[in-house]
Amino acid sequence: MDVTIKKKSKFNRKGTIALIVLLAVILGIGLYSRRESFQRARSDGANPPPFVRVEVVTNDNTVRDSIVQNMSIEAVNRVQMLPRVTGRLERLHVKQGDMVKTGQTVATLEHEQQDALIGATEAQLASAKADTEKARAEMVNAKTNLDRYERLVKEGFSTQQQYDSIETTYTSARASYNAALAKERQAAAELGRVRSTRMDYIMVAPFDGTVLNDYSLVPGAMISPNSPIVDIADLRTLKATLRIPESKIFVVKPGMPVFLRFDALPNEEFKGTAARIDPYVDPQTRTSNVEVELDNAAAGNRLRPGMFGQASIVEKEYSNAIVLPDSAIYPNEKGFHIFVVDDDIAKMRPVETGVKQGNKVQIISGVENGEKVIVFGGNNLNDGEKVVIQ
């Protein structure tokens, strides 16, 4: 019985192997037949027409012939505030993002010693004023006596010697008064100086603006003249500095419009103005700097110092222009050509190109308004080839 089972099992394995071999042969024959059919179809010209994407030509575009430069913007008025003296920070009155007004206190350093010095100087000034008043009173009294003795001498009731003595007293009193007055002025000047020194410990905003950075300072931090306390900028007017090639410096004029685009706002365009042009050419780079000003309020106050983008100074503007994406234009030996679709047939058309603006190219001649131009899928097309518009 065991012998019978072993023979049957061996037979089943052989049958399975034979079946697998047979299926593999059939599959190979099928693939070979399909390959032969495909090759015959290609050799007989039975390839399906290629799919293409088209764009209908319009002549309602505006293109600009521009000088384009990369740039970043900064605030026209911006300052890092540093103290004139070394001291500990007593209080930081503002923080990053706060709006400040001209003259507003932004930071205070410890200034107890300066306050004490001011008090002592004020006392000295008060004492000097009292001495001045005393000297003035003595001078006035001496002048009164001098006038009286002058009348007595004329009337013969006093001698010249007595008059001379009184005159000497008056002269001395007047000199004492002038000396006291000088000391008072000196004390007043000293008080002004120490009060000014105290202001070195109280920092105020030089203009209206926004705090861009407070440097994360806390009370008690030691501050030196090399340590910025706050960074303030007036964000209402921003500027960009462009380097214009020497060949273009006489093209750019103050007041010319400048169009700016920023990487952070790629779908928007902002208008600025050429405000200042350097009166010289840098001999190292053969360029001149052009400063462009931009009204941030007109831009919705969305622009920030440090934003990067491109600026275009418009030399000439063309309206009612035909433009095509550069993917639709192909170079050839004589210039450039495009493919126009007419009744599902691609027709090669030579064109004359003009200004390139981004990925768009102005077409001066070679295509008419309303025609369908292939913008994708035309790389390997031949003139007169049938296409399918996708």
MARPA-914560 format. One record per residue: x, y, z negated of N, C-alpha, C, CB in turn. Coordinates in steps of 0.02 Angstrom, whole numbers, plus 50000, padded with zeros to 5 digits. Each point is the difference from the previous one (the first is absolute). Glycine has a CB too. Example, Ala and Ser with C-alpha at 12.3 -4.5 7.8 and 13.67 -1.06 7.14 Angstrom:
MARPA-914560
506604971649610499555005950000500455006050000499054994149938500775011250098500425005949997499615005549963500594996850108
//
This chain:
MARPA-914560
500414994050000499595006050000500435006350000499104993749940501425006550022500465005749998500315001150068500234997849880499924996750155500315000750067499535003450048500684989749979498695008850015499505003050046499945007549989499374989250000500635012949935499955007249984500595003950027499344997149897501274999950094500605003450023499995000950076500644995349903499134999550134499975000650073499515005450022500294987950010499135012449954499505005050018500265007149986499094991849974501265009349971500275006649984500515002250051499794997849879500634997550142500515001650049499695001950067500794992249943498665004550073499655001550063499705007049998499754987750015499965014149927499705006849994500515005450009499154995349922501445004050049500525005250007500215000850072500404997449884499684997050152500195000550071499465003550041500674989549988498715009349995499455003150037499985007549988499354989449992500785012649947500005007149984500565003750037499524997449887501064999650114500575003150036499845000850074500794995149916498924999750113499835000150071499505005550015500234987850008499285013149946499505005150010500305007049998499154992449949501325008850004500335006649995500405001550062500064998749876500304996250150500405001050061499555001850058500854992049959498585004650046499535001350055499735007149998499694987850000500125014549939499745006849993500535005250018499224996149911501415002750070500545004750016500105000550075500544997449892499424997050143500085000050074499445004150032500574988749996498815010249980499435003650029500075007549989499264989949981500955012349957500085007149986500545003150043499624997949883500944998450127500545002750042499775001050071500824994449927498795000850099499765000650069499545006150006500084987550016499515013849932499535005750002500375006650001499154993149940501355007550015500395006249997500365001350065500134998549877500164996250151500375000850063499535002350056500814991249964498585006050036499535001950053499795007349993499584988150004500315014249932499815007049990500575004750020499234996649907501385001350079500585004150018500065000650076500594996549895499304998050139500045000250072499455004450029500504988550000498905011149970499455004150025500145007449990499204990749976501085011049965500165007049985500535002750047499714998049881500804997850133500525002350046499745000950071500854994249929498695001350091499715000750067499585006450004499994987450014499655014049930499585006049999500435006350006499144994049931501425006150033500445005850004500305000750069500264998749879499944995650151500305000350067499495002150052500824991249967498545007450020499475001950047499755007149989499684988050007500625015749943499785006949987499355000449962500575003350103499304991949855499374999849964500055003049930499704989950065500845014049919500065003149934499445005049989501254998650004498485001849935499485005049986500325007050001499334991649932500295013650086500285006850001500175002249929499325002750103501185001549890500215002249932499495004949970501214998450033498765001549902499595004849963500405006549990499374990649941500295015150068500325006549990499535004549960500654998750108499645006549863499615005049965500085006550037500144994249888499315009550121500025006250039499785005949959499784993450104500395012549921499795006349970499755004550055500824998949904498595004150086499725004550050500355006849995498884993949996501375008650059500385006350002499535005949989500854994850078499365009849877499645006349990500505005850005499124994349926500635011450095500455005850006499825005449950500144997550121499655000549819499805004949949500505000049942498804998350032501824999949981500514999749948500435006350000500014987550009500325013749935500485005549993500674997249978499075008149972501454993550064500684997749982500455006149992499834989050061500685010149898500455005549986500724998050016499225004249910501125000450122500724999350010500345003149940499905000350128500394995549829500215002349934500724998149985498834999049962501465004749991500644998249968499824996349937500635010150048499544983649948499784995749945500604998549955499094994950071500825006149864500534998849951499704996549939500645010250041499754985249930499814997249935500115005449947500314988250037499305011549910500065005249948499684997549936500005009250087500154994349859499654999249937499845007049974500584988849974498895011749987499785006649978500205001349928499034999450080501065007049905500165002349933499595006249985501174995350008498785006449929499655006249981500455006050015499374993949910500335011550115500385006150013500285002749934499275002650100500324997449848500225002249933500024993949954499515011650017501104986549964500094994449955500635001249958499444992050083500515006449852500565001449956500044994649946499905012450022500714985549964500144995949941500215004849945500354989850069499275010349877500145004749946500504997049951498855004950012501724998649980500524998149953500105005549949500574993050089499555005249848500105005249949500695003350007499244993849922500835012350051500645003350000500434997949942499485009750057500214987249892500364998349939499894992649984499865011849956500554985749998499934993249976499585000049936501124996750052498414998749943499584999649940499554993950003500045012449990499604986749955499534994449996499315002350024500654994949904499025000650132499335001550025499515000049942500284994950113499405010849878499495000549947499324997750025500645009449949499184992750112499364998150028500015000850076499425003449893500304991750140499885000450073499255001450009500974991950029498885014149996499305002350001499614997350060500385010249941499964986950108499664997650060500234992850014499915011850048499724984949996500194993350022499924999550076499654995149887500604999450139499994999150073499295000450027501034992849991498905011250062499345000850032499625006149977499974987950010500265015449936499645005949974500105006050047500144995849883499355008550120500055006450035500255005249949499074996950082501395007449941500265005349956499935006750035500824991949947499155013450011499955006950025500665003749986498754999949981501375005350056500605004149990500025002649928499995003350122500584995749845500095002349932499764995249947499895011250045499804983249975499764995149951500594996349969498914998750064501085000449869500534996349966499964992650017499995008549906500564988750117500014993050019500414995849951499875003450119500624999649847500414996249953500305004849949500264991350088499845006149851500305004049946500554996049967498925006149981501674997050011500544996949963500005002849928500694998650107499614997649847500045002349931500395006649997499944988049958499785017050006500315006750000499945003449932499745001050122500314995249823499955003149933500565005049988499464989649958501155008850063500565004649989499905006550038500764990249983498965009350077499885006050039499465004349966500334993950106499175002949866499485003849964500295003749940499144991650037501315004949926500315003249942500445005950022499984989149938500385010050118500435005350025499585006050022500854991550035498585007149995499565005550021499755003849938499654993550103500175002849844499785003349939500535004549971499254990449978501375007250020500555004049972500125006250044500524989749951499455009550113500125005750045499445005149996500644992450077498745005249914499455004749991500095004149936499234992050061501035004749885500135003749938500545005250010499664989949933500865008450105500545004850014499735005950040500844990749999498725007950046499715005550040499575004549956500014992750102499615004349853499595004149955500445004449955499114991150001501445006249974500465003949959500315005750040500244989849931499945008650132500305005250043499505005550014500754991450052498625006849957499495005250011499925004449939499414992350079500625004749861499955004049938500595004749994499384990749944501225007150071500595004449998499935005650050500714990349964499015008250093499915005150051499525005449976500234991550090499225006449878499515004849975500315004449946499074991950027501335005049928500335003849947500485005150030499894990249923500515007650126500485004650032499655005550037500824990750010498625007850020499625005150037499735005349951499694991450089500065006249853499745004749950500555004649975499124991649967501465005750020500565004149977500215005050053500394990649927499605007250136500195004550054499495005750006500564990450060498805008049935499485005150005500075005149943499224991750055500925005849885500095004549943500615004550010499474991449925501085005750100500605004150012499875005150054500724990449967498885008050083499855004850053499575005749972500064990850087499495007749868499585005249970500445004949959499024991949995501445005449966500465004349961500435004350046500024991549909500215005550145500435003750047499625005950029500644989550027498735009449993499605005450029499885005549947499444991750078500445006349861499875005049947500625004249987499174992449948501425004450049500625003849987500185004450060500404990949924499405007050134500135004150058499625006749994500184989650071499205010249905499615006249990500305004349944498974994050041501255002549905500295003749944500655003650019499494991549923500905005450119500635003250022499835006250041500604989050001498895010450042499815005850041499735005749958499764992250094499905006149850499715005149957500505002449947498884994950020501705002049976500525002249953499934997149931500075010250065499524984649927499914997049933500434993849991498845004449999501554993850051500454994149993500635001350040499024992249985501505004249994500655000950034500084995050057500515004349892499954997250152500154995550055500294993549974500205009850075500164990549871500314993949972499464995149976501005006649965498474996150004499464995649979499644997050060499875007049896500044997150155499674997450062500414994450031499505011350020501174989649984500434994950030499954993549960500775008950043499194991549892499944994049958499354996350015500705005649911498754998150095499354996950015500004996950070499435008449924500904995050123500044997450068500374993450002499975011750044500574987949915500384993749996499574994449972501065006549984498544995149967499554994949971499504997550053500135005449886499604999250153499524998150052500344995550053499365010749981501244991350039500364996150050500124992949976500565010450042499644988949894500114993449971499364996049998500945004749932498504998650048499354996549997499784997650068499685007049901500444997250150499814998150068500414994050024499685011950025500974988149959500434994450019499784993649965500965007950017498854992749919499764994149963499364997350031500525004549895499055000150126499374997850032500144996350066499405009849947501054992850095500174996850063500314993149988500175011250052500254988349895500304993549984499474995049978501075005949967498464996549991499464995649978499564997950058500015005549888499864999150158499604998450059500354994850044499515011649997501154988950010500384995150039499964993149968500775009250038499284990649894499954993649966499304996950009500855004049916498655000150084499314997650011499934996950070499565008849921500724994750128499974997450069500394993550006499875011750044500694987949921500404993950002499624994249967501055006849997498614994649947499614994849967499424997750044500315004849889499375000050147499454998350045500244995650058499435010749969501164990950057500294996050054500164993049976500475010350053499804989249886500164993449972499364995949990501025004949944498454998450034499374996449991499744997550067499735007149900500334997050152499804997750067500414994150023499655011650027501004988549957500434994550021499804993449965500935008250021498974992149913499844993849964499314997550019500745003649905498805001050109499344997850024500064996750068499455009349935500974993450107500114996950066500324993149992500135011450051500334988049902500304993549987499494994949976501075005749972498464996749987499474995549977499584997550058499975006149892499934998150160499614997950058500344994450039499545011450007501124987749983500344994450031499754993449973501015007150017498674993049924499744993949969499274998950015500845001549910498855003250125499294999450019499975000750076499585004849888500244989850147500014999950073499305001050026501004992450001498945012150048499345001550029500024998850076499785008649909499634990050118499944998650072500155006350041499154991049976501285008550075500165005950041499475001750052501194997249983498364998050032499475001250049499444994949988500835004650085498604996749947499454995249997500204993650037499155009349994500704985049976500194993750033499754993949963501005005850044499304988549975499824993549971500634996849973499034998750080500924998249862500574996549970500084993350037499825005649886500734993850152500134993850036500334994749956500105006750105500304995649846500374995349958500125003149932500554994950102499305001349845500165002349933500574996149969498815003549986501494992050053500594996149981499914996049935500685008750057498684990149925499834995849942500355002349936499834990450078500255016249914500345002749941499525000049940500745007150074499554991949867499614999949938500325004949951499644987950018499985014849934500295004549950500594996749964498885005549985501644998650003500604997549968500564998350048499294995849911500555003850154500524998550049500485005850006499204992750063501455005749940500515005250007500045002150073500654995349902499285011250110499985002850067500615004550009498734999450004501585000150055500575004250017499855003850065500804991949943499625013050074499895003650062500034995750063500475009849943499764984050050500014995550058499414995250000501245000950001498305000049951499444995349994499355003450022500584994249904499135003950154499365002950020499454998049953500374999950119499195004849867499444998749954499364998450040500525007649913499324996550137499434998850043500185001950072499205002149903500434994850143500075001650071499325002850022500884990850021499125015550000499385003450018500025001950074499875004449882499574994650152499955001850071499325003150014500804990750031499205014150014499385002950025499804996050062500285011749956499204984250036499804995450053499545003150052500134990849919499735015750074499545003150047500325001050069499455005749905501214995550096500365000850064500594995250001499645012250009500384983650041500544995150008500415001750062499314991149942501285005950062500435001550057500364993650022500155011849960500044988250103500414994750029500555003350040499034991850005501575005449991500575002850037500184995250057500435005849895499554996850165500144996050060500675002250030498774998650023501594996650006500625001550035499864999950075500714995049905499335010850126499845000750071500645000150041498945006349971501094989650083500615000050042500145007050028499794988050029500855013149984500215006550025499645001850065501114998249947498744996950094499675001350064499285002449992500734991350050498985008049890499305001849989499925006149955499714988050017500835014949959499925005249948499655006250027501044995849946499005005650119499665005950026499294998450023501105004450035498714989249961499314998150014499575001349939500394991250081499895007749860499625000749937499985007449980500344988349964499065014150020499905006949979499635000049932499975004150121500175000949837499625000549938499255000750014500985005449945498634990950017499285000150010499744994550045500055012049983500394984250049499774994550043499664994649958500945002550082498534994449945499674994649962500444993849997498885004550034501094992149911500364993849990499504994949972501125006049979498854988150051499534994949979500384994549963499235002550098500514995749844500354995349956499564993949986500635009549948499694984850053499674993749981500434996649946499474998650116500214998249837500354996949944499854992649997499955010849937500564985350042499924992849996499444998149952501214998750026498695005449922499484998449951499305001450026500825002649910499125001750142499355001850029500064999350076499725008049904500364985950122500174999150070499465002250049500704990649964498695009850015499455001650046499815007449998499584988449986500815015849981499845007049995500595004250025499244997749902500585008250123500505004850025499905006649964500054994250113500505008949867499985006349963500385005450039499914993849890499855012350106500295005450038500415004649955499054999450082501565001949939500445004749965500235005450048500374990949922500095013350054500255005650040500765000649992498905006049987501444995150069500725001349997500115006849967500224993150105500065006949834500055006149960500685003450006499174995149922501365000950082500675002950000500474995750042499815005049886500614998350153500484996550044500705002649983499134998650093501334996749894500685002149984500305004050058500144989849927500225015650058500295004150053500684997350024499405009949953500754983950033500644997250021499924992750017500625008349927499884988950107500014992950018500554996649959499585002450118500244992149851500494996249961500514996850048499144997649909501505004250087500484997350048500114992549994500555011149998499284986049945500094992849990499454996050035500575002349891498815000050102499444996250028499705003150063499754996349885500475009950132499735003750057499245000749994500944995850071498825005649869499295001049987499905006349959499804987550005499575014949995499795005549957499414997749958500415008650083499554993949856499454998249956499395004450014500824996249913498615000650089499365003550006499584998149939500045000250128499755004949834499594998849941499275000850018500925004149924498704990650062499284999850016499615000649935500204992950104499325011649894499585000749940499314997050014500625010549966499104986649981499364996450005499565002049942500564990350059498825011749957499525002049949499674993749972499795011150057500414987149882499744993849970499265000649983501134997649955498635008550030499295000949985499584998250061500285009049917499964992950143499634998350061500014992550013500295011150047500194985449924500054992750007499644996449943501095001450059498525002249902499644996949945500434998549940499254995350084501345008049912500464998949944500184992749990499525010149945500514986250111500174992949996500744998650011498864997650039501505007449987500704998950016500435001049938499805003750118500754992549879500445000049942500725000950022499204992749937501205010950024500715000550016500324993150005500065011149943500364988150108500344993650010499674995650052500375000849885499025000850137499674995850050500395000350066498875002049945501174992250089500414999450061499544999250061500944994749935499285008050122499614999450060500375002950060498965000449932500645001850117500285002950061499685006850012500214988650048500195016049977499765006750018500105001150075500265004449884499254998650148500035001350072499905007450013499574988550026500955014750002499955006950021499775000150072500915003849918498514999050095499694999650066500325005150047498924996049949501385001450105500275004450052499455001850050501144994849987498465000150033499475001250049499454994949987500825004550085498564997649928499434995649989499624999150065499915003849880499894989950134499634998350061499314997549981501084997250063498415006249960499324997749987499724996550062499825009549919499624987150072499684996250054500494995250033499215009550020501184987149939500524995550025499774992849996500895008249964499404987750080499914992849999500594997049963499354999950110500514996149840500534996649963499844992549997500245010449932500294985650068499934992849994500504997549948499634999050121500214995549846500504997049955500614997650039499094996649920501495003850049500604998050036500014992650018500615009049941498954986950027499954992950018499694998950068499914997449880499785007950149499684999350065500475002050057498915002249946501685000350039500445002950051500624995650005499585011749977500604986550085500564995550012500505003350046499254990049985501405009350000500515003050043500114995950063500555004949899499654998450155500204996650061500585003850032498824995650019501395002350039500585003150032499885007350018500304988850045499085013049969499855006950022499745004449943499764995450113500115001649830499725004049945499584995749954500015010150072499334991149928499554996349957499374998150038500455006149899499224988550078499374998050029499534997549946500574997250109498785002649908499494997249956499594995050041499965010649928499584986050040499534995650035499295002549987500794990149989498865011250066499305002049997499574994150020500295012150026499164986749938499554994450015499425002650043500324994049892499595002850166499455001650045499684993550023500565010950039498814987949943499654993750017500414993949977499475005650099500774994749838500384994549969500654998550035498934995349962501325009450078500644999350033500485005349973499444995450105501175002549874500505004649974500385003150058500114993249894499895013350110500345003650054500565004349970498945000050071501664999049954500575003849976499955007250026500714989649997499435015249958499935007050019500615003949974498734999149998501675003950046500565004249976499735006349967500754995550092499585006749853499775005949964500605004549984499034993649951500815012750039500505004949977499845001749927500165004750118500334994549839499895001149928500245006949980500114987749978499625014649964500185006549974500244999649929499175005250076500504998449879500205000449930499834993649964499835012550003500634985249955499874994349956499875002649930500744992350071498705005649901499805002249933499824993849960499595011350043500874986749913499894993849962500024994150047499315006149914500164989750085499964994350045499565001550060500184992449904499675014150107499605002050057500435003750051498985000849927500874998350137500395003150054499525003750046500904991049993499275015250024499595003850047500104997350070500085010249926499384989050111500024997950070499845006050044499674988149970500815014150068499915006050042499634998350064501055004949952499114989450079499674998050062500024992450006500335011050056499204986349983499994992850014499394996549974501215000449996498385002949964499404996949973499475005449992500664991049941498715006950067499455004849998499554998649939500035001050125499595004249857499544999549945499484994550014500175012349973499714983349978499504994750006500284993350022499205008850025501414990949999500294993650021500194995849939500435005450106499574987949906500184995349948500734998050007498824995749995501575005749953500724998650001500144994449950500275012050032500134983149990500194994549956500505002649948499814991650093500015007649844500445002249946500314994149962499305010349989500464983650026500294994149968499914994150047499755004549884500794991650124499984994150042500255001150070499074996549934501245009250080500225001350068500744998850012499115008250005501244988849948500734999150007500194995850060500095001149877499554993450135500194995350053499515000150058500554992849914499075012550093499505000450054500335001750066499135003549917500554994450136500205001850068499455004250032500714989550012499485014750034499525004150035499494995650037500875009150013498484992349975499474996150033499794993849963500435004350105499844994449836499834994149963499335000849964501234997549985498384997150013499355000149967500114999649925499444994550100500155009449862500065000249927499314999549969501055007050007498954991449929499384999849960500065005249945499794987650026499755017249972500035005249949499734997249935499855009050087500554991649862499824997449934499665005549959500964991950004
//
